[in-house]
């Protein structure tokens, strides 16, 4: 299950740290590899679930990036 999946009662309370972001990036890497593998085997319909998870992860990362002040972004690089 995706590391971004958080029950409704806990949403907005989780602290985003470098370890969580790294795990999410690694998960995205694995999802992309699975999607490419399925597509190369002609099983594009089988990879839809992975595309949905990847999309959710990317939206989550974009939301974090948008909410992060510019000064904090420079120190994280």
C-alpha positions, 0 to 999 in steps of 0.5 A: 500500500502506498505510503501516502494512504492515511486514514481520514482521522489522521490526515493533516497530522502527519509530519513530512520528513526527509525519510518519508519523502525518500520512501515515497520517491522510491515507491514511485520508482518501483511503480514506474518500473511496474507500469513500464513492464506491464506495458511492454508485455502488452498488458496496459489495462493491468497497470491502471491500478499502479498509474492511479497510485503513482498519480496520487503520490505525485499529487501529494508531492506537488502539494507538499512542494507548493506548501513548503516556503521557498527558504525551506526548499533551498535547505532541502536541496 
